Amino acid sequence: MTAYSLLDLIPVVEGGTLPQAFANAADLARHAESLGFSRYWVAEHHGMAGIAGGATSVVIGHVAAATQHIRVGAGGIMLPNHAPLVIAEQFGTLDALFPGRIDLGLGRAPGSDMKVARALRRTLESDPNAFPQDVMELQSYFADDGQTGIRATPGSGAQVNIWILGSSTYGAQLAAALGLPYAFASHFAPDALDEAAALYRRYFRPSSVQAKPHFMAGFNVFGADSDAEAEYLATSQQQAFVALRTGQPRQLPPPVTGYRETLGPQGGAILDHVLQCSAIGAPAKIAREMRAFIARTGADELMLTSSIYDHQARKHSLTIAAEAMRELKAAA
């Protein structure tokens, strides 16, 4: 049975506030927990007015404290922005506070533009090609195997589940070589999805933490009681995507009727590309398109995501998605 989890970008809506965004995140995580979601992840982004997850480990602690048993983690931490020891200490602390519940997804993108990346790192001399070595250094701190000559406190002996994230075949090959679970960002970068999944499964080497491949795929879900309502709700994220891709990032705007019709060819092409891995509609359509996506990818887990302006409508969309997944399980 395909598991289902939630990626939350902690959207800051137009007219909203940061405290409201963080309160909504905790409430959404509790709702996901009640619906049987396996995990709740926060993504590291910086310098974006509409995304509040920059201090990712702090937000994870906030959400974990508000929930009981759902796994909570990063989807992900952009490791080139950080010294591995710092991440070992942060996530070792989280593991000590919430034992057996913390995930650490690792990516090598900046999660920002180069100006913001320089402000984060103080230099751009850190090499994204050193990502595999940084991952292994981080593993060494958690394992407390003495290879670094440093003992992470907190961090040593922490039982944090490490994932590799990616939107290309690079991450798939690294996850396979290290014997780690792999999450593909098909919810916004779908091009290499099938190739990455195939490479990961073909070259996976069992490890002490993962005996067989575990492949997760990102998937956008905008569910509502009717197709028309779902299409309307989805326009908030569509507007945000177009704004970001055209260099004008903004807070999450309210939905608008007929948004697609207002776009020229460039905007329409952006949406057609970025939302390939999506389901937008009433419950029957959501279930049908999720079933087709699982059949296509053979994913062991779906990482569901969507930014919907109205918080209650977003919770309802998650309920529809969870019901669809339960129907698929019952039919299996």
VOBA-1610 file (N, C-alpha, C; in pm, whole numbers, padded with zeros to 5 digits, always signed):
BEGIN
Met+00083-00119+00000Met+00000+00000+00000Met+00088+00125+00000Thr+00057+00217-00088Thr+00131+00343-00094Thr+00095+00430+00026Ala+00197+00474+00099Ala+00176+00565+00211Ala+00153+00706+00158Tyr+00103+00794+00242Tyr+00082+00932+00201Tyr+00124+01027+00313Ser+00192+01134+00273Ser+00247+01230+00366Ser+00221+01371+00315Leu+00263+01471+00394Leu+00230+01610+00364Leu+00354+01697+00364Leu+00373+01773+00257Leu+00475+01877+00251Leu+00406+02012+00265Asp+00449+02090+00365Asp+00389+02220+00391Asp+00495+02328+00372Leu+00472+02421+00280Leu+00564+02532+00259Leu+00538+02646+00358Ile+00444+02629+00450Ile+00404+02732+00546Ile+00371+02861+00470Pro+00265+02857+00389Pro+00234+02976+00310Pro+00190+03094+00396Val+00239+03211+00361Val+00192+03336+00420Val+00098+03400+00319Val-00028+03409+00353Val-00127+03457+00258Val-00131+03610+00257Glu-00174+03664+00145Glu-00192+03809+00138Glu-00294+03852+00242Gly-00257+03952+00322Gly-00344+03997+00430Gly-00324+03919+00558Gly-00239+03815+00555Gly-00214+03734+00673Gly-00086+03775+00744Thr-00050+03701+00847Thr+00068+03731+00928Thr+00150+03605+00950Leu+00274+03622+00991Leu+00358+03507+01025Leu+00301+03427+01142Pro+00260+03489+01251Pro+00200+03408+01359Pro+00082+03323+01310Gln+00000+03380+01223Gln-00112+03305+01169Gln-00063+03187+01085Ala+00041+03208+01005Ala+00095+03101+00922Ala+00146+02986+01007Phe+00215+03018+01116Phe+00268+02912+01202Phe+00157+02842+01280Ala+00055+02916+01322Ala-00060+02853+01387Ala-00131+02759+01290Asn-00146+02803+01166Asn-00209+02717+01064Asn-00127+02591+01040Ala+00006+02604+01043Ala+00092+02487+01022Ala+00068+02382+01129Ala+00062+02423+01254Ala+00037+02328+01363Ala-00101+02265+01349Asp-00200+02346+01315Asp-00336+02294+01300Asp-00344+02197+01182Leu-00276+02230+01073Leu-00277+02142+00957Leu-00208+02010+00988Ala-00099+02015+01064Ala-00029+01892+01101Ala-00116+01804+01190Arg-00187+01865+01284Arg-00279+01785+01368Arg-00387+01721+01283His-00437+01795+01185His-00540+01741+01096His-00484+01625+01014Ala-00364+01643+00959Ala-00301+01535+00882Ala-00279+01411+00970Glu-00238+01432+01093Glu-00219+01321+01186Glu-00349+01244+01206Ser-00460+01316+01222Ser-00590+01251+01242Ser-00636+01175+01119Leu-00584+01213+01000Leu-00625+01150+00874Leu-00536+01033+00834Gly-00434+01003+00916Gly-00348+00890+00886Gly-00228+00920+00800Phe-00194+01047+00781Phe-00072+01081+00709Phe+00049+01028+00784Ser+00149+00980+00711Ser+00267+00921+00774Ser+00362+01025+00831Arg+00377+01136+00760Arg+00475+01236+00802Arg+00435+01374+00751Tyr+00489+01473+00818Tyr+00468+01615+00783Tyr+00606+01676+00768Trp+00632+01734+00650Trp+00762+01793+00623Trp+00750+01942+00594Val+00855+02014+00634Val+00871+02157+00607Val+00991+02173+00514Ala+00980+02262+00416Ala+01090+02284+00322Ala+01165+02412+00356Glu+01297+02407+00340Glu+01381+02525+00364Glu+01381+02616+00241His+01324+02734+00258His+01331+02839+00155His+01370+02969+00224His+01436+03054+00150His+01481+03181+00207His+01450+03297+00113Gly+01424+03413+00172Gly+01405+03533+00093Gly+01278+03535+00011Met+01176+03458+00052Met+01050+03452-00022Met+00937+03498+00069Ala+00869+03603+00028Ala+00768+03667+00113Ala+00653+03574+00149Gly+00624+03477+00063Gly+00508+03393+00085Gly+00536+03259+00148Ile+00661+03234+00191Ile+00698+03104+00248Ile+00772+03127+00380Ala+00722+03067+00488Ala+00770+03101+00622Ala+00856+02993+00688Gly+00909+02899+00609Gly+00982+02786+00668Gly+01132+02800+00671Gly+01184+02923+00663Gly+01328+02941+00655Gly+01404+02885+00774Ala+01355+02909+00894Ala+01417+02852+01015Ala+01358+02712+01037Thr+01396+02622+00948Thr+01325+02494+00933Thr+01323+02411+01061Ser+01436+02398+01128Ser+01440+02315+01248Ser+01353+02373+01359Val+01342+02505+01366Val+01256+02568+01466Val+01110+02536+01438Val+01071+02545+01311Val+00932+02515+01274Val+00900+02367+01301Ile+00996+02279+01273Ile+00975+02136+01301Ile+00947+02115+01449Gly+01023+02181+01535Gly+00998+02169+01679Gly+00860+02218+01717His+00818+02329+01657His+00684+02385+01683His+00575+02285+01644Val+00589+02224+01528Val+00487+02131+01480Val+00491+02000+01558Ala+00610+01950+01586Ala+00620+01825+01661Ala+00558+01840+01800Ala+00575+01957+01862Ala+00517+01981+01994Ala+00365+01987+01989Ala+00310+02019+01873Ala+00165+02033+01859Ala+00097+01902+01819Thr+00175+01798+01792Thr+00121+01670+01747Thr+00167+01558+01840Gln+00117+01438+01814Gln+00142+01327+01906Gln+00232+01218+01850His+00208+01177+01727His+00280+01060+01676His+00324+01071+01530Ile+00268+01162+01454Ile+00308+01176+01314Ile+00456+01211+01308Arg+00529+01155+01211Arg+00668+01192+01192Arg+00675+01335+01138Val+00772+01410+01184Val+00787+01550+01145Val+00931+01571+01101Gly+00950+01646+00993Gly+01087+01662+00947Gly+01102+01765+00839Ala+01219+01760+00775Ala+01257+01857+00674Ala+01249+01795+00536Gly+01184+01866+00448Gly+01177+01820+00309Gly+01213+01931+00212Gly+01332+01992+00223Gly+01435+01941+00311Gly+01522+02053+00365Ile+01631+02010+00423Ile+01741+02099+00458Ile+01835+02107+00338Met+01869+02229+00297Met+01959+02248+00184Met+02102+02249+00238Leu+02165+02133+00233Leu+02288+02111+00308Leu+02404+02205+00268Pro+02418+02248+00143Pro+02526+02343+00113Pro+02516+02474+00191Asn+02398+02505+00245Asn+02382+02627+00325Asn+02436+02614+00466His+02471+02492+00509His+02499+02468+00650His+02622+02379+00668Ala+02690+02396+00779Ala+02791+02299+00819Ala+02720+02173+00868Pro+02762+02054+00825Pro+02696+01932+00870Pro+02688+01919+01022Leu+02789+01967+01094Leu+02786+01959+01240Leu+02670+02038+01297Val+02641+02155+01240Val+02529+02236+01288Val+02397+02160+01270Ile+02380+02097+01155Ile+02257+02021+01130Ile+02251+01899+01222Ala+02364+01835+01247Ala+02365+01722+01342Ala+02318+01768+01479Glu+02363+01885+01523Glu+02322+01935+01654Glu+02174+01973+01656Gln+02128+02039+01550Gln+01987+02080+01545Gln+01895+01958+01547Phe+01924+01861+01459Phe+01834+01747+01449Phe+01860+01644+01559Gly+01979+01645+01617Gly+02000+01566+01738Gly+01917+01620+01853Thr+01905+01752+01859Thr+01819+01813+01961Thr+01673+01776+01939Leu+01628+01785+01816Leu+01489+01748+01785Leu+01462+01603+01817Asp+01557+01514+01787Asp+01540+01373+01817Asp+01532+01349+01967Ala+01610+01424+02045Ala+01605+01408+02190Ala+01472+01457+02246Leu+01417+01562+02185Leu+01289+01616+02232Leu+01170+01532+02186Phe+01180+01475+02065Phe+01069+01401+02004Phe+01122+01268+01950Pro+01164+01177+02036Pro+01233+01056+01990Pro+01148+00971+01897Gly+01213+00921+01792Gly+01148+00831+01698Gly+01053+00898+01601Arg+01057+01032+01593Arg+00960+01102+01509Arg+01023+01196+01407Ile+01155+01206+01403Ile+01219+01312+01325Ile+01280+01259+01195Asp+01245+01324+01084Asp+01301+01296+00952Asp+01391+01410+00910Leu+01493+01377+00832Leu+01585+01479+00780Leu+01608+01454+00632Gly+01532+01523+00548Gly+01554+01519+00405Gly+01661+01619+00366Leu+01754+01577+00282Leu+01868+01659+00246Leu+01870+01689+00097Gly+01887+01816+00063Gly+01898+01855-00076Gly+02021+01941-00097Arg+02056+01963-00225Arg+02177+02041-00254Arg+02148+02171-00326Ala+02021+02205-00349Ala+01986+02334-00407Ala+01997+02442-00300Pro+02009+02570-00338Pro+02022+02675-00238Pro+01893+02708-00164Gly+01777+02680-00225Gly+01652+02720-00162Gly+01632+02871-00164Ser+01702+02937-00257Ser+01698+03083-00265Ser+01771+03124-00392Asp+01783+03255-00415Asp+01867+03301-00525Asp+02011+03315-00475Met+02102+03346-00564Met+02243+03349-00526Met+02276+03463-00429Lys+02205+03573-00437Lys+02227+03683-00343Lys+02193+03640-00202Val+02080+03573-00186Val+02040+03524-00054Val+02132+03412-00010Ala+02173+03326-00103Ala+02264+03217-00068Ala+02395+03271-00012Arg+02444+03379-00072Arg+02569+03439-00022Arg+02549+03494+00119Ala+02435+03555+00145Ala+02407+03607+00278Ala+02397+03495+00381Leu+02345+03380+00340Leu+02334+03265+00430Leu+02470+03206+00462Arg+02551+03191+00358Arg+02676+03116+00371Arg+02796+03207+00398Arg+02781+03338+00374Arg+02889+03436+00380Arg+02988+03421+00266Thr+02979+03313+00192Thr+03066+03290+00077Thr+02997+03188-00012Leu+03030+03187-00140Leu+02977+03085-00230Leu+03084+02983-00264Glu+03188+02976-00181Glu+03294+02881-00207Glu+03254+02737-00174Ser+03147+02719-00095Ser+03100+02584-00069Ser+03057+02521-00201Asp+03095+02398-00221Asp+03078+02332-00350Asp+02961+02236-00345Pro+02855+02259-00425Pro+02744+02163-00427Pro+02789+02022-00463Asn+02903+02011-00533Asn+02953+01877-00567Asn+03009+01803-00446Ala+03027+01877-00334Ala+03070+01813-00210Ala+02952+01756-00132Phe+02833+01765-00188Phe+02712+01719-00120Phe+02724+01574-00069Pro+02772+01478-00151Pro+02783+01341-00097Pro+02873+01333+00026Gln+02985+01406+00024Gln+03076+01404+00140Gln+03009+01468+00261Asp+02932+01574+00239Asp+02862+01638+00350Asp+02756+01544+00410Val+02686+01470+00324Val+02587+01374+00374Val+02656+01268+00460Met+02767+01216+00412Met+02837+01112+00488Met+02897+01165+00617Glu+02941+01291+00615Glu+02989+01353+00740Glu+02875+01362+00841Leu+02759+01402+00795Leu+02642+01411+00883Leu+02605+01273+00938Gln+02607+01171+00852Gln+02580+01036+00899Gln+02680+00995+01007Ser+02805+01035+00989Ser+02909+00999+01085Ser+02883+01061+01222Tyr+02835+01185+01224Tyr+02803+01247+01352Tyr+02692+01171+01424Phe+02587+01135+01350Phe+02478+01061+01412Phe+02524+00923+01460Ala+02608+00858+01380Ala+02655+00724+01415Ala+02758+00728+01528Asp+02821+00842+01550Asp+02928+00856+01651Asp+03036+00751+01628Asp+03082+00743+01503Asp+03179+00640+01466Asp+03324+00688+01474Gly+03344+00812+01516Gly+03479+00862+01537Gly+03551+00907+01412Gln+03489+00896+01294Gln+03560+00928+01171Gln+03592+01077+01158Thr+03511+01163+01217Thr+03537+01306+01206Thr+03629+01357+01316Gly+03649+01279+01422Gly+03726+01326+01536Gly+03649+01423+01624Ile+03519+01439+01596Ile+03434+01532+01671Ile+03310+01456+01716Arg+03268+01480+01838Arg+03144+01419+01885Arg+03035+01526+01888Ala+02929+01505+01813Ala+02818+01601+01808Ala+02736+01588+01935Thr+02718+01699+02006Thr+02639+01700+02128Thr+02550+01823+02127Pro+02417+01802+02104Pro+02345+01679+02073Pro+02377+01630+01930Gly+02334+01509+01900Gly+02352+01451+01768Gly+02407+01311+01774Ser+02506+01288+01858Ser+02565+01156+01868Ser+02461+01053+01909Gly+02445+00950+01825Gly+02351+00843+01854Gly+02207+00875+01821Ala+02179+00991+01765Ala+02041+01028+01732Ala+01984+00935+01627Gln+01858+00897+01644Gln+01790+00807+01550Gln+01706+00889+01452Val+01775+00970+01374Val+01709+01055+01275Val+01705+00981+01141Asn+01590+00978+01076Asn+01578+00914+00946Asn+01624+01011+00837Ile+01733+00978+00770Ile+01787+01062+00663Ile+01731+01019+00528Trp+01687+01117+00451Trp+01640+01099+00314Trp+01725+01184+00221Ile+01739+01140+00098Ile+01796+01224-00007Ile+01681+01278-00092Leu+01686+01408-00118Leu+01586+01472-00201Leu+01648+01509-00335Gly+01564+01523-00436Gly+01619+01562-00565Gly+01512+01591-00667Ser+01556+01657-00775Ser+01468+01683-00890Ser+01539+01643-01018Ser+01643+01561-01005Ser+01719+01511-01120Ser+01766+01370-01088Thr+01843+01313-01178Thr+01894+01178-01154Thr+02012+01177-01057Tyr+02071+01293-01030Tyr+02185+01300-00938Tyr+02148+01245-00800Gly+02040+01299-00743Gly+01998+01255-00611Gly+01957+01109-00608Ala+01896+01063-00716Ala+01855+00923-00723Ala+01976+00830-00714Gln+02082+00864-00786Gln+02201+00781-00784Gln+02271+00785-00648Leu+02272+00903-00585Leu+02335+00914-00453Leu+02256+00835-00350Ala+02124+00849-00350Ala+02042+00774-00255Ala+02060+00624-00274Ala+02068+00579-00398Ala+02089+00437-00426Ala+02224+00391-00374Ala+02329+00471-00397Ala+02463+00431-00355Ala+02475+00425-00203Leu+02406+00515-00133Leu+02415+00520+00013Leu+02310+00432+00082Gly+02219+00375+00004Gly+02116+00290+00063Gly+02019+00368+00149Leu+01974+00485+00098Leu+01884+00572+00171Leu+01752+00587+00096Pro+01644+00621+00166Pro+01519+00651+00095Pro+01534+00778+00012Tyr+01456+00786-00096Tyr+01471+00895-00192Tyr+01336+00960-00219Ala+01334+01094-00216Ala+01213+01170-00243Ala+01237+01259-00364Phe+01150+01247-00465Phe+01165+01323-00589Phe+01064+01438-00592Ala+01111+01557-00631Ala+01031+01679-00627Ala+00944+01696-00751Ser+00867+01595-00783Ser+00784+01599-00903Ser+00669+01697-00893His+00640+01747-00773His+00532+01844-00757His+00566+01979-00819Phe+00695+02004-00848Phe+00727+02128-00919Phe+00834+02109-01027Ala+00900+01993-01030Ala+01005+01967-01130Ala+00989+01824-01183Pro+00889+01802-01268Pro+00852+01666-01304Pro+00934+01600-01413Asp+01025+01671-01478Asp+01083+01622-01603Asp+01154+01487-01591Ala+01235+01469-01487Ala+01317+01348-01476Ala+01256+01242-01385Leu+01128+01254-01355Leu+01064+01165-01258Leu+01083+01017-01290Asp+01045+00976-01408Asp+01047+00833-01440Asp+01190+00780-01447Glu+01280+00858-01504Glu+01419+00814-01514Glu+01482+00804-01375Ala+01455+00901-01289Ala+01512+00900-01155Ala+01462+00780-01075Ala+01333+00751-01086Ala+01277+00636-01014Ala+01341+00506-01060Ala+01358+00492-01190Ala+01417+00370-01245Ala+01563+00355-01201Leu+01640+00464-01208Leu+01781+00458-01167Leu+01794+00425-01019Tyr+01713+00487-00938Tyr+01719+00462-00793Tyr+01694+00315-00762Arg+01591+00259-00822Arg+01559+00118-00795Arg+01665+00024-00853Arg+01718+00058-00969Arg+01814-00031-01036Arg+01945-00040-00958Tyr+01991+00072-00904Tyr+02124+00075-00844Tyr+02123+00077-00692Phe+02007+00061-00632Phe+01999+00067-00486Phe+02084-00042-00421Arg+02162-00002-00321Arg+02243-00094-00242Arg+02187-00098-00099Pro+02147-00213-00051Pro+02095-00220+00086Pro+02198-00167+00186Ser+02148-00103+00290Ser+02234-00046+00393Ser+02182-00087+00530Ser+02250-00041+00632Ser+02207-00073+00768Ser+02077-00005+00804Val+02038+00098+00731Val+01915+00170+00762Val+01802+00141+00664Gln+01833+00084+00548Gln+01731+00063+00446Gln+01762-00064+00368Ala+01678-00166+00387Ala+01705-00295+00323Ala+01664-00297+00176Lys+01566-00215+00140Lys+01519-00211+00001Lys+01484-00068-00036Pro+01474-00038-00165Pro+01445+00101-00203Pro+01311+00149-00151His+01306+00276-00117His+01180+00341-00078His+01174+00472-00155Phe+01082+00478-00250Phe+01073+00592-00341Phe+00948+00674-00312Met+00969+00802-00286Met+00860+00895-00262Met+00853+00996-00377Ala+00732+01030-00418Ala+00713+01127-00526Ala+00620+01238-00481Gly+00657+01362-00512Gly+00574+01477-00479Gly+00455+01488-00572Phe+00340+01530-00517Phe+00217+01535-00595Phe+00128+01645-00538Asn+00083+01736-00626Asn-00007+01843-00585Asn-00151+01793-00583Val-00225+01828-00478Val-00366+01792-00468Val-00447+01916-00430Phe-00547+01945-00513Phe-00643+02051-00483Phe-00781+01987-00491Gly-00832+01943-00378Gly-00960+01875-00373Gly-01069+01966-00320Ala-01191+01948-00372Ala-01306+02024-00327Ala-01431+01943-00360Asp-01546+01997-00325Asp-01669+01923-00348Asp-01711+01920-00494Ser-01653+02007-00576Ser-01682+02006-00719Ser-01553+02037-00795Asp-01550+01996-00920Asp-01433+02026-01003Asp-01415+02178-01016Ala-01524+02249-01034Ala-01515+02394-01053Ala-01456+02462-00930Glu-01499+02419-00812Glu-01446+02481-00689Glu-01298+02450-00674Ala-01259+02327-00705Ala-01118+02290-00695Ala-01033+02372-00792Glu-01081+02389-00914Glu-01008+02470-01011Glu-00992+02614-00960Tyr-01095+02664-00896Tyr-01090+02799-00840Tyr-00986+02807-00728Leu-00989+02712-00635Leu-00894+02713-00523Leu-00751+02702-00572Ala-00728+02625-00678Ala-00592+02603-00729Ala-00530+02729-00787Thr-00611+02830-00817Thr-00556+02950-00881Thr-00463+03028-00787Ser-00476+03010-00657Ser-00382+03079-00566Ser-00240+03030-00590Gln-00222+02898-00591Gln-00089+02846-00615Gln-00045+02872-00759Gln-00136+02869-00851Gln-00100+02899-00990Gln-00046+03041-01002Gln-00111+03135-00938Gln-00062+03274-00940Gln+00077+03283-00876Ala+00095+03213-00764Ala+00224+03218-00695Ala+00334+03156-00779Phe+00306+03045-00848Phe+00404+02982-00935Phe+00447+03077-01047Val+00349+03138-01113Val+00381+03228-01224Val+00462+03347-01174Ala+00424+03400-01059Ala+00497+03514-01003Ala+00641+03476-00973Leu+00661+03357-00914Leu+00797+03314-00881Leu+00880+03291-01006Arg+00822+03224-01105Arg+00898+03191-01226Arg+00926+03313-01314Thr+00854+03420-01292Thr+00879+03542-01369Thr+00953+03647-01285Gly+01011+03603-01172Gly+01095+03690-01091Gly+01021+03790-01006Gln+00895+03761-00973Gln+00815+03852-00892Gln+00746+03776-00779Pro+00822+03711-00691Pro+00760+03632-00585Pro+00672+03718-00496Arg+00567+03657-00444Arg+00468+03731-00366Arg+00409+03641-00259Gln+00335+03700-00166Gln+00258+03620-00072Gln+00148+03547-00147Leu+00095+03441-00085Leu-00006+03360-00152Leu-00133+03442-00173Pro-00171+03464-00298Pro-00287+03552-00324Pro-00419+03475-00312Pro-00528+03547-00294Pro-00660+03481-00295Pro-00690+03427-00434Pro-00775+03326-00442Pro-00809+03270-00574Pro-00891+03369-00656Val-00881+03350-00787Val-00958+03435-00879Val-01025+03347-00984Thr-01142+03384-01024Thr-01214+03309-01126Thr-01151+03334-01263Gly-01131+03227-01340Gly-01085+03240-01476Gly-00941+03284-01490Tyr-00857+03249-01391Tyr-00719+03297-01395Tyr-00644+03249-01520Arg-00661+03122-01555Arg-00589+03069-01671Arg-00617+03149-01798Glu-00739+03196-01810Glu-00777+03270-01931Glu-00707+03407-01938Thr-00656+03456-01826Thr-00589+03585-01826Thr-00442+03575-01863Leu-00389+03454-01872Leu-00247+03434-01898Leu-00218+03432-02048Gly-00102+03481-02082Gly-00056+03465-02218Gly+00009+03330-02237Pro+00066+03305-02352Pro+00129+03175-02380Pro+00240+03139-02280Gln+00320+03238-02239Gln+00430+03208-02146Gln+00377+03160-02011Gly+00280+03232-01955Gly+00225+03192-01826Gly+00155+03057-01833Gly+00081+03034-01940Gly+00013+02906-01955Gly+00111+02791-01966Ala+00223+02813-02037Ala+00324+02708-02051Ala+00390+02678-01917Ile+00412+02781-01836Ile+00470+02761-01702Ile+00381+02668-01621Leu+00252+02696-01619Leu+00160+02614-01539Leu+00147+02473-01595Asp+00137+02462-01726Asp+00124+02330-01786Asp+00245+02242-01750His+00362+02303-01742His+00482+02226-01709His+00488+02193-01561Val+00475+02294-01476Val+00504+02276-01334Val+00397+02192-01264Leu+00275+02191-01316Leu+00166+02119-01251Leu+00132+01987-01320Gln+00229+01928-01388Gln+00204+01799-01454Gln+00161+01692-01355Cys+00223+01693-01238Cys+00195+01591-01136Cys+00099+01649-01034Ser-00027+01656-01073Ser-00129+01721-00991Ser-00264+01656-01012Ala-00349+01670-00911Ala-00490+01634-00924Ala-00571+01752-00874Ile-00662+01799-00958Ile-00746+01914-00924Ile-00890+01875-00954Gly-00973+01866-00849Gly-01110+01829-00876Gly-01187+01779-00756Ala-01304+01725-00784Ala-01391+01665-00683Ala-01333+01529-00642Pro-01387+01468-00534Pro-01328+01344-00482Pro-01305+01234-00584Ala-01400+01211-00675Ala-01384+01102-00772Ala-01266+01129-00865Lys-01250+01253-00906Lys-01138+01287-00994Lys-01005+01278-00920Ile-01003+01323-00797Ile-00881+01314-00716Ile-00838+01168-00704Ala-00932+01080-00670Ala-00899+00938-00653Ala-00849+00879-00784Arg-00913+00912-00895Arg-00875+00857-01025Arg-00733+00901-01064Glu-00702+01028-01044Glu-00572+01079-01088Glu-00459+01038-00993Met-00491+01022-00866Met-00390+00969-00774Met-00360+00823-00807Arg-00464+00747-00840Arg-00445+00607-00878Arg-00356+00597-01002Ala-00380+00682-01099Ala-00301+00679-01222Ala-00155+00716-01194Phe-00133+00812-01106Phe+00004+00853-01075Phe+00079+00742-01002Ile+00012+00676-00910Ile+00075+00563-00839Ile+00107+00450-00937Ala+00014+00422-01027Ala+00037+00318-01127Ala+00156+00353-01216Arg+00169+00478-01250Arg+00280+00522-01336Arg+00414+00509-01265Thr+00421+00554-01141Thr+00550+00565-01072Thr+00585+00446-00984Gly+00484+00370-00942Gly+00508+00265-00844Gly+00558+00320-00713Ala+00526+00445-00682Ala+00579+00511-00563Ala+00538+00436-00436Asp+00634+00422-00346Asp+00605+00365-00215Asp+00531+00464-00126Glu+00544+00591-00159Glu+00484+00696-00077Glu+00461+00819-00164Leu+00349+00887-00142Leu+00323+01015-00205Leu+00344+01125-00103Met+00415+01229-00143Met+00428+01349-00062Met+00334+01452-00120Leu+00218+01468-00056Leu+00114+01554-00109Leu+00138+01698-00064Thr+00107+01791-00152Thr+00125+01932-00118Thr+00027+02016-00197Ser-00007+02130-00140Ser-00084+02231-00210Ser-00091+02353-00120Ser-00089+02467-00181Ser-00108+02592-00108Ser-00244+02648-00147Ile-00335+02646-00052Ile-00471+02694-00074Ile-00493+02813+00019Tyr-00547+02919-00032Tyr-00558+03045+00042Tyr-00639+03030+00171Asp-00753+02968+00161Asp-00841+02951+00277Asp-00799+02828+00357His-00769+02845+00484His-00715+02736+00564His-00814+02620+00576Gln-00941+02649+00597Gln-01040+02541+00611Gln-01056+02466+00479Ala-01051+02536+00368Ala-01058+02469+00238Ala-00936+02379+00217Arg-00821+02422+00266Arg-00700+02341+00256Arg-00714+02213+00338Lys-00769+02224+00457Lys-00791+02105+00540Lys-00890+02010+00472His-00992+02067+00411His-01091+01983+00341His-01026+01911+00224Ser-00937+01978+00154Ser-00865+01916+00043Ser-00783+01797+00093Leu-00717+01811+00207Leu-00641+01700+00264Leu-00733+01584+00302Thr-00849+01615+00353Thr-00945+01509+00388Thr-00985+01431+00264Ile-01011+01500+00155Ile-01048+01433+00030Ile-00933+01345-00018Ala-00810+01394-00009Ala-00694+01314-00052Ala-00678+01190+00033Ala-00695+01204+00165Ala-00681+01089+00254Ala-00789+00985+00228Glu-00910+01031+00203Glu-01019+00938+00171Glu-00991+00865+00041Ala-00935+00936-00056Ala-00899+00872-00183Ala-00794+00763-00161Met-00694+00792-00078Met-00590+00692-00051Met-00649+00570+00021Arg-00740+00593+00111Arg-00803+00478+00181Arg-00886+00396+00083Glu-00952+00462-00011Glu-01029+00389-00112Glu-00936+00303-00198Leu-00821+00358-00234Leu-00725+00282-00313Leu-00674+00161-00237Lys-00652+00178-00107Lys-00608+00066-00025Lys-00715-00042-00019Ala-00841-00001+00000Ala-00950-00098+00009Ala-00969-00174-00121Ala-00940-00107-00232Ala-00958-00171-00363Ala-00842-00259-00402Ala-00730-00247-00331Ala-00608-00322-00368Ala-00624-00469-00337
//
